[in-house]
């Protein structure tokens, strides 16, 4: 392997993690929401609202932490509307999610108008981890990123532990599997569904802020470019498992990163055609996951998207 | 759902009073509720938008006044409303057909783009055709392209049970990139300086308009499609099958209806109608292909279809309302208010309708002791 090919692969892998992180945050949020039995299709719009709110909060305070907090709160508010409609009013969750996604996209465009073309006053910069970042391939891939990327590693580990090994995690799963049983065991179904829908929305908001404060870093209308939908597809690919979501997110990120970089090495494919790759890849992954995986049907929360009515 | 007298929430005996308040589920929602639901929802959406405008430093009354006046108060506003309503109407009829079968065709936007692309190909390739051949040929091409695009999105569902919301949605992005590819690449008009535009279509490929307005035949196609699909669903055997599959898939399966075949056929037709919407945009208005064929008409169409409860006449009315909202959104732009206010109002309108409808299932009863 020549030096340049080696360098190219390392660069693509590092970029895969960078491009995959927003999808990962959103997918982790949606995993929690769906594990509690609520299908929230508003991720794309919620991410946009998170991106714009995070940016505005950072401009207002000059503080990135405030930006992330603002994005999380804004995302949580959008998700709370979905929770109210689907948990309390028991409306069709697909319809509610779609209308909210559109509403949230409108909100983001509305709020973002004044800041188009404004550069972020501060943004998340790469902080190489001493020692670890010097490891060949793995160093640049995992240990030379911004704080939000490192935060996602911690979040994945925590959520994996939370979902499978803790009592609240078990309660969450049981609500998604069989709300009636959970209810009869004394679990407050509505409370659990509200909680994880709102947390899911907050994570989608952070996913958006990653785009506007670290990845871009600026506000561009419709800057999520379908990543919210890809995140929902990723949840299926990950069979609702946070660890698998991480692998999947980097796979999607890799496809996106490859599209950018393949031209640099002199490929003659149109850049526009390369931009289609993540979307076509998503469809391919969905087909493979659904058609071949038996675990898909076993792991899907049985009560996903079905409003729970108490007798 | 099942128990008519089920008490959903109880506030037993307020101290010192001789009555109780109970919130309980109605046996059935009275007809007058269905009539006032749209009124209440529109009022709530406007109120919600007003709060939003106020918080961002605008006077809601002034903004709404401008929006209303510039849309329904001028000849230009009214004709523009009809121009914007045309693609919305076509695409909403398209997606509503799929929704009838509980098929979530979220790919209207991509089907519009593919329809526009195919129609442009006909117009730019067979330049010598007379109008009476050119226009139908463009329509057939657009319908085929939109149909095929919807087919691509739904075939995985029909064969493997893949979630069609995500596949149809992903194809929207792919379709938009295909249009981009052609207007930036092979079809780029060298005389358009650096703008990504195709050459102007020959006059024969221009859809006729009404008088000196920009209203084009797309509006008529939309009304025909709405009524046609309405009749198809309510009066034909195929329409009956579609409704049965949508309402009770297992009953449909037991009675021998072929669900996979119907998924494919319904999606083909659904996509074809959105494809024609795309053709009308390029052939009726811009007369050339450009990177942005639609400003999210395919998504707005989904909201319209649900607001109209998939009813053809309802779709016509809501399309006109939403067309007007889009024009109103553009009209306030010159005052510095983002046009996105229209999208916000449209999206919020649907969740207010959902909310009001859900609440209408309950009633408050005062029980005296």
Interface residues (C-beta under 8 A of the other chain):
Chain A: X41 X81 X84 X85 X89 X90 X91 X92 X94 X95 X96 X98 X99 X100 X101 X102 X103 X104 X105 X106 X107 X108 X109 X110 X111 X113 X225 X226 X229 X230 X232 X233 X236 X270 X272 X273 X275 X276 X279 X280 X282 X283 X286 X287 X290 X291 X309 X310 X311
Chain B: X1 X3 X6 X8 X52 X56 X104 X106 X156 X159 X160 X161 X162 X163 X165 X166 X167 X169 X170 X171 X173 X174 X177 X178 X180 X181 X184 X185 X299 X300 X302 X303 X306 X338 X339 X340 X341 X342 X343 X344 X345 X346 X347 X348 X350 X351 X354 X355 X357 X358 X359
